[in-house]
């Protein structure tokens, strides 16, 4: 009984935050202070965590929040710089020439280009790049945020060149695999990598179609699911163009490059196909309603495609700042690229403000201005002055507007991230922390059905921590030990943790806050999460059911609870596609 009570109290900060933001539609700036106070109070009085440890975790959270605000500022600055230079207007025309259909545009930009940014940089960067780009193309800001959040699922486990696996899973299992020979340890990580890729590929098949369906249902003139479903051919084509090479790379090359190379292969296949009209929707061009009749909650002031450029500018030149971002991200994340005898990333990480032991608790915090994506966004913005021949006055306007927008996100983030850190660092020498208590309580209830729940534990870990990597570090050991307890394959259960942690990014509050801030939509976090929660739940359930089916196939046969749930979900998707297809059209 005691473990269930502990699990309930551990879940309370998550429940309060979610209830206020999603249920009561409070802005995160109002809800998250309550979430922080509840987490701190429970840590102090229920878990008996020393006050200095709570203070240290809070300070670490503030440092991480500052890092996020730095990234947000850089992303907003790049957007505003491109708008002031006229580059955004040129980019918009280029994508319109690819296809004026918004369903096609969102698949190419959010699903494929967003996956590439995730594979390169991770840590919420896709939202910082993709969301403002979609807004610049004429998407309602709320629609752009929802689209940018939904694609932060499939590519996330291999984001930032494999960090969630190489750092998250590897460090999370350091206690249970510490005495295992290096070769066997690497073999286990490669097994997990292959399992993660297969699960993500199965679930990710439906992500592009999910994105377009949500667009047409919530942001279309007719509020119709069917208009999204009519793009099923192109959506599935784009999904497979990314997921097939994604799985092959994971199987043969490891966790560093599946998202990076899979998305590049997808772009190389899908963009020419779209230009040729291959598998495009047959029901005509779909677009949003006229901007003049958008509901107030769809947009914010000051977010427009921008003026025409003052000087003649081609599509390639307009894109150069984004290409520079991509090049810099890749150069700084690959260990093989060196400067002055050491990897570029290590050299940049050397510029670091760090406190290794806050208040004598062993909790550390650091800020790396040159290595963080925010520094790269700022560098690209400065380069844009020369690339697009901007005036100093125009760039000053971009800096001023970006600073004002960033400030609006600060209140929410300075409470959201400390809450997460208090939650994660609530353990003591004698008492496991809140994450362990939550997972233990759920595992005790689930028994051999644990694989169906393990993805949700990973997802809620990411919801709180804002990172698949942190979720994996927090829960990987528990998932491994839970697998041994129910005599399941640890390689598959650990993989379910990684997949669930990636899916949890879809509903992560501080990622939503950051994405919203980039396009001036702070305070609409509840509207975003209400539209992304069901896709998260479906993703986690589908992955969990597949994992259950594979794990228990030898003892229960292939016809088991997991395979039944998985087949039901696939049949439901097939029925929806069939019902919404463009009947009778050529």
TIDRENDREN-659389 format. One line per 8 residues: number of its first residue (from 0); their letters; for each residue x, y, z of C-alpha. Coordinates in steps of 0.02 Angstrom, whole numbers. Layout:
NUM) A) X Y Z ~ ... $
***
This chain:
0) XXXXXXXX) 0 0 0 ~ 143 118 43 ~ 220 103 -131 ~ 53 148 -213 ~ 38 301 -100 ~ 215 353 -147 ~ 174 330 -331 ~ 18 438 -312 $
8) XXXXXXXX) 114 579 -228 ~ 253 565 -359 ~ 124 586 -496 ~ 43 737 -412 ~ 159 873 -486 ~ 129 801 -660 ~ -59 790 -627 ~ -68 969 -564 $
16) XXXXXXXX) 33 1040 -708 ~ -65 943 -838 ~ -233 979 -755 ~ -206 1167 -747 ~ -130 1184 -921 ~ -237 1059 -1016 ~ -396 1046 -912 ~ -419 1223 -849 $
24) XXXXXXXX) -328 1302 -997 ~ -214 1407 -887 ~ -59 1478 -969 ~ 101 1390 -917 ~ 162 1551 -837 ~ 19 1535 -711 ~ 12 1346 -690 ~ 196 1299 -676 $
32) XXXXXXXX) 233 1398 -516 ~ 101 1288 -432 ~ 182 1134 -508 ~ 352 1188 -443 ~ 287 1223 -267 ~ 201 1053 -261 ~ 359 962 -317 ~ 467 1058 -193 $
40) XXXXXXXX) 343 1032 -51 ~ 329 845 -82 ~ 518 829 -95 ~ 543 919 71 ~ 402 845 176 ~ 360 676 100 ~ 528 621 29 ~ 627 710 167 $
48) XXXXXXXX) 748 785 42 ~ 868 911 123 ~ 827 1092 85 ~ 998 1121 8 ~ 967 980 -116 ~ 801 1056 -168 ~ 887 1225 -185 ~ 1027 1149 -290 $
56) XXXXXXXX) 903 1062 -405 ~ 807 1225 -423 ~ 965 1322 -468 ~ 1011 1188 -596 ~ 837 1208 -668 ~ 861 1396 -681 ~ 1025 1371 -775 ~ 941 1249 -895 $
64) XXXXXXXX) 797 1373 -916 ~ 926 1507 -960 ~ 997 1389 -1091 ~ 823 1363 -1164 ~ 788 1550 -1167 ~ 954 1574 -1255 ~ 900 1448 -1389 ~ 729 1531 -1401 $
72) XXXXXXXX) 808 1703 -1423 ~ 924 1638 -1560 ~ 781 1554 -1653 ~ 670 1709 -1641 ~ 814 1820 -1696 ~ 844 1714 -1851 ~ 659 1719 -1894 ~ 647 1908 -1870 $
80) XXXXXXXX) 810 1938 -1965 ~ 745 1840 -2115 ~ 580 1932 -2106 ~ 666 2102 -2103 ~ 783 2054 -2246 ~ 641 1991 -2357 ~ 716 1816 -2362 ~ 561 1741 -2282 $
88) XXXXXXXX) 450 1805 -2422 ~ 565 1724 -2551 ~ 565 1557 -2456 ~ 377 1562 -2451 ~ 366 1582 -2639 ~ 486 1437 -2664 ~ 384 1316 -2561 ~ 224 1376 -2643 $
96) XXXXXXXX) 302 1330 -2811 ~ 344 1156 -2741 ~ 160 1136 -2702 ~ 31 1264 -2645 ~ -56 1125 -2546 ~ -25 1153 -2361 ~ -35 965 -2328 ~ 115 936 -2441 $
104) XXXXXXXX) 211 1083 -2369 ~ 191 1026 -2189 ~ 249 849 -2231 ~ 406 910 -2321 ~ 452 1046 -2195 ~ 396 974 -2028 ~ 416 787 -2054 ~ 571 780 -2166 $
112) XXXXXXXX) 666 942 -2136 ~ 616 939 -1951 ~ 682 761 -1934 ~ 846 818 -2009 ~ 862 961 -1884 ~ 819 839 -1743 ~ 950 716 -1804 ~ 1080 855 -1809 $
120) XXXXXXXX) 1045 956 -1652 ~ 902 880 -1551 ~ 847 962 -1387 ~ 694 1048 -1460 ~ 786 1128 -1607 ~ 659 1068 -1738 ~ 523 1174 -1660 ~ 640 1323 -1655 $
128) XXXXXXXX) 676 1305 -1842 ~ 521 1225 -1917 ~ 385 1321 -1824 ~ 441 1496 -1878 ~ 474 1433 -2055 ~ 295 1368 -2067 ~ 230 1533 -1998 ~ 331 1624 -2129 $
136) XXXXXXXX) 246 1520 -2261 ~ 76 1579 -2201 ~ 27 1444 -2075 ~ -72 1502 -1923 ~ 55 1506 -1780 ~ -48 1384 -1676 ~ -54 1261 -1821 ~ 134 1279 -1846 $
144) XXXXXXXX) 169 1243 -1662 ~ 58 1088 -1662 ~ 142 1023 -1821 ~ 316 1057 -1753 ~ 277 966 -1591 ~ 197 813 -1673 ~ 351 769 -1776 ~ 460 769 -1619 $
152) XXXXXXXX) 428 585 -1594 ~ 501 465 -1723 ~ 668 554 -1751 ~ 697 600 -1568 ~ 776 437 -1505 ~ 919 466 -1627 ~ 921 655 -1610 ~ 1081 755 -1584 $
160) XXXXXXXX) 1178 614 -1671 ~ 1113 479 -1554 ~ 1126 567 -1386 ~ 967 489 -1309 ~ 1042 315 -1337 ~ 1229 347 -1319 ~ 1211 460 -1167 ~ 1035 428 -1100 $
168) XXXXXXXX) 1023 237 -1108 ~ 1210 208 -1087 ~ 1226 315 -930 ~ 1057 260 -864 ~ 1116 79 -866 ~ 1288 114 -795 ~ 1247 27 -630 ~ 1176 -133 -704 $
176) XXXXXXXX) 1299 -144 -849 ~ 1451 -71 -760 ~ 1536 -241 -742 ~ 1489 -303 -915 ~ 1634 -316 -1042 ~ 1639 -169 -1163 ~ 1603 -278 -1314 ~ 1447 -352 -1235 $
184) XXXXXXXX) 1391 -180 -1177 ~ 1405 -111 -1354 ~ 1313 -263 -1422 ~ 1170 -232 -1300 ~ 1160 -47 -1349 ~ 1158 -98 -1532 ~ 1018 -221 -1496 ~ 919 -83 -1411 $
192) XXXXXXXX) 956 32 -1558 ~ 886 -93 -1683 ~ 730 -123 -1577 ~ 700 63 -1555 ~ 714 92 -1743 ~ 588 -45 -1784 ~ 462 19 -1657 ~ 481 199 -1714 $
200) XXXXXXXX) 468 150 -1897 ~ 304 59 -1864 ~ 231 205 -1765 ~ 308 341 -1873 ~ 222 273 -2028 ~ 66 363 -1969 ~ 143 527 -1908 ~ 138 627 -2072 $
208) XXXXXXXX) -44 576 -2098 ~ -84 620 -1917 ~ -9 793 -1940 ~ -110 833 -2097 ~ -271 764 -2021 ~ -252 875 -1868 ~ -217 1023 -1982 ~ -375 997 -2084 $
216) XXXXXXXX) -484 954 -1934 ~ -437 1100 -1821 ~ -375 1232 -1944 ~ -473 1203 -2104 ~ -624 1294 -2172 ~ -729 1135 -2160 ~ -650 1066 -1998 ~ -639 897 -2084 $
224) XXXXXXXX) -537 740 -2046 ~ -576 677 -2221 ~ -480 817 -2306 ~ -325 761 -2215 ~ -355 577 -2249 ~ -364 614 -2436 ~ -177 649 -2430 ~ -143 471 -2372 $
232) XXXXXXXX) -45 417 -2526 ~ 81 558 -2514 ~ 87 548 -2323 ~ 127 362 -2321 ~ 251 384 -2464 ~ 342 520 -2366 ~ 337 414 -2208 ~ 416 262 -2291 $
240) XXXXXXXX) 543 370 -2383 ~ 612 417 -2213 ~ 580 264 -2104 ~ 650 130 -2220 ~ 826 206 -2233 ~ 808 255 -2049 ~ 792 71 -1998 ~ 932 15 -2115 $
248) XXXXXXXX) 1052 147 -2046 ~ 1008 100 -1865 ~ 1038 -84 -1902 ~ 1202 -63 -1994 ~ 1281 99 -1930 ~ 1216 120 -1753 ~ 1121 258 -1660 ~ 1214 413 -1723 $
256) XXXXXXXX) 1139 436 -1897 ~ 965 355 -1921 ~ 869 520 -1908 ~ 1003 621 -1998 ~ 1026 506 -2148 ~ 847 442 -2150 ~ 778 619 -2167 ~ 907 665 -2299 $
264) XXXXXXXX) 858 512 -2400 ~ 676 559 -2377 ~ 704 738 -2438 ~ 801 674 -2589 ~ 655 559 -2635 ~ 503 663 -2586 ~ 548 839 -2649 ~ 573 787 -2832 $
272) XXXXXXXX) 418 677 -2819 ~ 315 824 -2755 ~ 378 935 -2897 ~ 325 801 -3020 ~ 153 787 -2939 ~ 184 606 -2885 ~ 47 541 -2767 ~ -12 717 -2724 $
280) XXXXXXXX) -191 731 -2658 ~ -322 722 -2795 ~ -453 831 -2713 ~ -374 996 -2762 ~ -265 1116 -2664 ~ -303 1128 -2479 ~ -269 1291 -2388 ~ -311 1379 -2226 $
288) XXXXXXXX) -455 1503 -2216 ~ -419 1683 -2261 ~ -310 1766 -2129 ~ -444 1896 -2096 ~ -563 1765 -2023 ~ -439 1669 -1915 ~ -502 1650 -1736 ~ -404 1755 -1609 $
296) XXXXXXXX) -320 1602 -1532 ~ -235 1552 -1695 ~ -110 1691 -1709 ~ -16 1829 -1623 ~ 27 2006 -1671 ~ 182 2039 -1771 ~ 198 1867 -1852 ~ 193 1891 -2041 $
304) XXXXXXXX) 289 1827 -2191 ~ 377 1995 -2201 ~ 410 2121 -2339 ~ 483 2087 -2509 ~ 674 2098 -2511 ~ 750 2268 -2545 ~ 873 2190 -2668 ~ 853 2050 -2794 $
312) XXXXXXXX) 864 1884 -2702 ~ 855 1706 -2769 ~ 785 1555 -2677 ~ 958 1485 -2640 ~ 1018 1649 -2567 ~ 862 1665 -2459 ~ 892 1490 -2392 ~ 1077 1517 -2353 $
320) XXXXXXXX) 1050 1564 -2168 ~ 955 1401 -2139 ~ 1086 1303 -2237 ~ 1219 1386 -2129 ~ 1126 1328 -1973 ~ 1122 1150 -2038 ~ 1308 1152 -2086 ~ 1360 1224 -1918 $
328) XXXXXXXX) 1253 1099 -1822 ~ 1329 953 -1916 ~ 1508 1020 -1901 ~ 1492 1045 -1714 ~ 1407 878 -1676 ~ 1517 755 -1771 ~ 1667 693 -1673 ~ 1770 663 -1831 $
336) XXXXXXXX) 1776 849 -1876 ~ 1920 931 -1783 ~ 1991 1104 -1750 ~ 2165 1130 -1675 ~ 2183 944 -1645 ~ 2018 915 -1555 ~ 1836 892 -1609 ~ 1750 1056 -1649 $
344) XXXXXXXX) 1611 1014 -1526 ~ 1735 988 -1384 ~ 1821 1153 -1426 ~ 1656 1246 -1420 ~ 1604 1158 -1259 ~ 1764 1226 -1182 ~ 1680 1396 -1170 ~ 1577 1343 -1020 $
352) XXXXXXXX) 1510 1422 -861 ~ 1497 1277 -738 ~ 1468 1243 -555 ~ 1505 1060 -522 ~ 1443 1048 -342 ~ 1299 1163 -296 ~ 1288 1187 -106 ~ 1390 1030 -78 $
360) XXXXXXXX) 1252 917 -145 ~ 1344 844 -296 ~ 1217 924 -414 ~ 1302 1023 -552 ~ 1247 1150 -682 ~ 1330 1220 -837 ~ 1296 1343 -978 ~ 1385 1322 -1147 $
368) XXXXXXXX) 1346 1476 -1254 ~ 1451 1428 -1406 ~ 1394 1246 -1417 ~ 1209 1271 -1386 ~ 1098 1290 -1542 ~ 1059 1467 -1484 ~ 1239 1519 -1522 ~ 1225 1444 -1696 $
376) XXXXXXXX) 1060 1534 -1728 ~ 1139 1700 -1675 ~ 1291 1668 -1787 ~ 1176 1632 -1934 ~ 1078 1791 -1897 ~ 1237 1896 -1898 ~ 1291 1814 -2061 ~ 1121 1858 -2136 $
384) XXXXXXXX) 1164 2044 -2121 ~ 1297 2018 -2255 ~ 1215 1877 -2353 ~ 1054 1978 -2377 ~ 1135 2152 -2373 ~ 1030 2211 -2227 ~ 1035 2384 -2152 ~ 1090 2403 -1970 $
392) XXXXXXXX) 920 2481 -1930 ~ 827 2326 -1993 ~ 938 2209 -1891 ~ 914 2317 -1737 ~ 725 2299 -1756 ~ 747 2110 -1767 ~ 851 2107 -1605 ~ 728 2220 -1513 $
400) XXXXXXXX) 574 2118 -1563 ~ 663 1954 -1523 ~ 711 2011 -1349 ~ 533 2065 -1309 ~ 463 1899 -1369 ~ 590 1798 -1269 ~ 544 1888 -1109 ~ 364 1826 -1125 $
408) XXXXXXXX) 424 1645 -1112 ~ 538 1673 -963 ~ 407 1664 -825 ~ 345 1493 -880 ~ 518 1419 -906 ~ 594 1480 -742 ~ 465 1375 -650 ~ 441 1230 -771 $
416) XXXXXXXX) 622 1174 -779 ~ 659 1190 -592 ~ 503 1086 -558 ~ 573 951 -672 ~ 743 955 -587 ~ 668 944 -412 ~ 565 795 -472 ~ 718 707 -545 $
424) XXXXXXXX) 835 747 -399 ~ 713 701 -259 ~ 802 541 -208 ~ 911 519 -53 ~ 1031 386 5 ~ 889 297 95 ~ 737 340 -13 ~ 717 324 -202 $
432) XXXXXXXX) 657 482 -288 ~ 489 525 -365 ~ 527 450 -537 ~ 573 282 -460 ~ 421 284 -345 ~ 305 320 -491 ~ 378 182 -598 ~ 380 56 -454 $
440) XXXXXXXX) 197 86 -415 ~ 143 65 -596 ~ 251 -91 -618 ~ 175 -172 -463 ~ 1 -146 -535 ~ 46 -201 -712 ~ 138 -367 -684 ~ 178 -454 -849 $
448) XXXXXXXX) 77 -319 -940 ~ 220 -199 -900 ~ 274 -177 -1083 ~ 106 -93 -1118 ~ 145 36 -983 ~ 332 57 -1002 ~ 314 178 -1149 ~ 199 289 -1047 $
456) XXXXXXXX) 327 296 -905 ~ 458 352 -1032 ~ 335 478 -1103 ~ 291 554 -935 ~ 477 564 -898 ~ 501 670 -1053 ~ 344 770 -1013 ~ 421 824 -849 $
464) XXXXXXXX) 605 832 -895 ~ 583 900 -1071 ~ 710 779 -1140 ~ 713 600 -1204 ~ 894 591 -1146 ~ 850 637 -966 ~ 699 521 -967 ~ 812 378 -1023 $
472) XXXXXXXX) 944 419 -891 ~ 808 424 -758 ~ 711 267 -801 ~ 824 151 -904 ~ 891 57 -753 ~ 717 34 -680 ~ 649 -28 -848 ~ 794 -152 -862 $
480) XXXXXXXX) 766 -220 -685 ~ 577 -227 -711 ~ 607 -333 -866 ~ 714 -455 -768 ~ 582 -465 -631 ~ 444 -518 -752 ~ 568 -625 -853 ~ 553 -518 -1009 $
488) XXXXXXXX) 690 -471 -1133 ~ 779 -316 -1061 ~ 831 -263 -1236 ~ 650 -242 -1289 ~ 589 -162 -1127 ~ 733 -38 -1129 ~ 690 1 -1310 ~ 509 36 -1258 $
496) XXXXXXXX) 575 161 -1131 ~ 674 251 -1267 ~ 525 254 -1386 ~ 406 316 -1251 ~ 530 450 -1200 ~ 536 510 -1380 ~ 347 512 -1395 ~ 337 613 -1234 $
504) XXXXXXXX) 421 760 -1321 ~ 255 785 -1411 ~ 173 842 -1248 ~ 324 913 -1157 ~ 271 1077 -1076 ~ 433 1172 -1087 ~ 460 1121 -1270 ~ 285 1188 -1305 $
512) XXXXXXXX) 327 1348 -1211 ~ 487 1369 -1310 ~ 403 1335 -1478 ~ 260 1453 -1435 ~ 379 1591 -1385 ~ 468 1586 -1552 ~ 308 1641 -1641 ~ 236 1751 -1504 $
520) XXXXXXXX) 106 1628 -1440 ~ 152 1614 -1256 ~ 0 1568 -1152 ~ -77 1447 -1278 ~ 13 1293 -1213 ~ -148 1205 -1161 ~ -221 1223 -1337 ~ -66 1140 -1409 $
528) XXXXXXXX) -57 995 -1286 ~ -243 957 -1304 ~ -212 928 -1489 ~ -52 827 -1465 ~ -101 719 -1315 ~ -204 590 -1411 ~ -66 566 -1543 ~ 56 540 -1398 $
536) XXXXXXXX) -60 413 -1315 ~ -88 322 -1479 ~ 99 319 -1517 ~ 143 252 -1344 ~ 3 123 -1346 ~ 47 59 -1520 ~ 232 44 -1477 ~ 191 -39 -1311 $
544) XXXXXXXX) 73 -164 -1392 ~ 204 -209 -1523 ~ 333 -231 -1385 ~ 213 -339 -1284 ~ 177 -448 -1437 ~ 362 -478 -1472 ~ 414 -502 -1290 ~ 281 -634 -1250 $
552) XXXXXXXX) 271 -721 -1420 ~ 368 -873 -1355 ~ 260 -899 -1199 ~ 90 -834 -1256 ~ 104 -856 -1444 ~ 89 -719 -1574 ~ -99 -704 -1540 ~ -86 -611 -1375 $
560) XXXXXXXX) -151 -450 -1297 ~ -16 -344 -1379 ~ -43 -410 -1555 ~ -232 -390 -1536 ~ -214 -208 -1483 ~ -88 -173 -1622 ~ -198 -253 -1755 ~ -349 -156 -1692 $
568) XXXXXXXX) -255 10 -1705 ~ -192 -30 -1881 ~ -367 -85 -1934 ~ -438 77 -1863 ~ -312 179 -1963 ~ -349 79 -2122 ~ -536 103 -2098 ~ -512 291 -2074 $
576) XXXXXXXX) -408 303 -2234 ~ -535 201 -2331 ~ -681 304 -2266 ~ -598 470 -2303 ~ -523 427 -2471 ~ -561 534 -2623 ~ -694 420 -2697 ~ -726 426 -2880 $
584) XX) -590 552 -2920 ~ -465 522 -3059 $
***
